């Protein structure tokens, strides 16, 4: 008799949550890797900040200011290594709203500004997090840091969910290159993200990090080109198809 999908999911949850490794043993076994990872993080973040953000950031700051009212940067408390809370920095991609710290952005979220959509597609909104990496609060690769409210909600849904906090959160991660980006819509998406994050924590190594970075770059480039060609195919769309409410009607 074929076992129901729901039972299989809960069995996998049981396996992942009933075999937590010793924190001390884990850190001792991964000591060399963590040293190499920190060196890589410092060198990479310095290169990005000096060669890219030094000239690109002022341009994006001007565009954000021209597009909508509000600060250029968006900072939010996120849960990091061993559950420590830190300020995570991003370029602001939304109009000012009261739900920014409790409600995730959706695919067609009316809170997102015009320049914000471009920043999200290209991943440029995440680039200020290289400063978080340089300060040691984040890493280039690791589980994505959650909002405090989401971390508690997901931990209530999946036992042992905070196991993912055994490593520093990352700008990109294994779950993201496997397609789990954006809002978490249901329990299964929460669990699958945790499953990939847990796999990464258990199997983290330098070459896995390199593969994740390479795959992330390829995905961003592919998505940008897909949006460009999609935009060209829609140039002949009837005028009625573009009659959507202006984003400027959103309250600041």
Secondary structure by P-SEA (a helix, b strand, c coil): ccccaaaaaaaaaaaaaaccccaaaaaaaaaaaaaaaaaaaaaaaaaaaacccccaaaaaaaaaaaacccccbbbbbbbcccbbbbbbbbcccccccccccccccccccccccaaaaaaaaaccccccaaaaaaaccccccccccccaaaaaaaaaacccccccccccccccccccccccccccccaaaaaaaaaaaaaaaacccaaaaaaaaaaaaaaaaaaaaaaaaaaaaacccccccccccccccccc
